[in-house]
Amino acid sequence: MATKPQGASISSSCHPPSTKNSLCKIKAITTRISIQRTNQARRRISKISCCSEIGAASTNSRSQNKRPLTTTDLTGSFKDGSGIRVAYQGVSGAYSESAAEKAYPNCETVPCEQFDIAFQAVENWIADRAVLPIENSLGGSIHRNYDLLLRHRLHIVGEVQLSVRHCLLANHDVKIEDLKRVLSHPQALAQCEHTLTRLKVVREAVDDTAGAAQFVAQHKLRDTGAVASVGAARIYDLNVLAQDIQDDSDNITRFLMLARDPIIPGTDRPFKTSIVFSLDEGPGMLYKALAVFSMRDINLTKMESRPQRNRPLVNNDGLKHFDYLFYCDFEASMADYNAQNALKHLKEFATFLRVLGSYPMDFNLV
């Protein structure tokens, strides 16, 4: 505090009038402190109440992640998943849950109905991480999740590559020839195009693969199967009619791990950095943007363009063009001066630039 009431009270024995003033000051300061503490307590109670309504967050969740995570946090309790709650879209048995368990083997998984809810679970301290599928080797990019990365303020802190092995599931005593329709996520149905065409079944899209298995099991359907994992078959007590029904045996999905705080990037292992930026319309602008990486020998691993949702069209000399956002991954850590200089260079002419995360690369395929 700026005032020193102790000094005032010492001099008050010789100067009675100032004693009254000092006591008033002390009382005012004490009152202000009391009000501040009351307001802080009310805010804490309000936040706890809010979390309870959403999903009963743990009582110690407010004390977690008070500092930016470092690469050393990827070992120890964070690496083995102890005490980590990971939100994912789907129900138990989803591939996203398998990705979460690969990243944090002993984590507590938190199923969410939609991707947006998984983001909100982390933002509201109900979960510590969220897992997000971003691209598949057969189905390509999951565009919805690129939009969500920009809409929310979570940071990419890791990636997981998961080998996806689809199975055709049905209730016990149901044969393949009994099936008239098959349920699954649109991406899974697309990845099993050849098999499902050969079976001449009607394909119906649902929110997730494990949810399809759950629906078939709960309703004891006799003419309907599901495309999902072996794990989903075990969880929902379904029979595996066929394994590895995807069109290509190399069916790999890349997932991103998201957190409230970024990790501090290092140079002790290979890192990847993800950014999003926009440019003015004009000849050579994209070439100029890519050159900032090429001239510094930084390898670009992925580039995805998405029209800006809030301003899809721009007018340039009477011609209307899509106004694009460019999502870009490159192999470098933000601790690397080359990467820092590349983004400084890009920022000179980019109309918008945001680093989504700088994180260790995943080389382990499971």
ABEGO torsion letter per residue (X at the ends): XABBAAAAAAAAAABAAAAAAAAAAAAAAAAAAAAAAAAAAAAAAAAAAAAAAAGGBBAAAAABGABBBBAAAABEAAAAGBGBBBBBBEBBGBAAAAAAAAABAABBBBBBABAAAAAAAAAAGABABBBBBABBAAAEBBAAAAAAAAABABBBABBBBBBBBBBBBBBBGBBAAABABBBBBAAAAAAAAAAAAAAGBBBBBBABAAAAAAAAAAAGBAABBBBBBAAAAAAAGBBBABBGABABABBBBBBBBBBABBBBBBAABBBBBBBBBBBBBEBGAAAAAAAAAAAAGBBBABBBBBBBAABABBBBGGBBBBBBBBBBBBBBBAABAAAAAAAAAAAAABABBBBAEBBBBBABBX
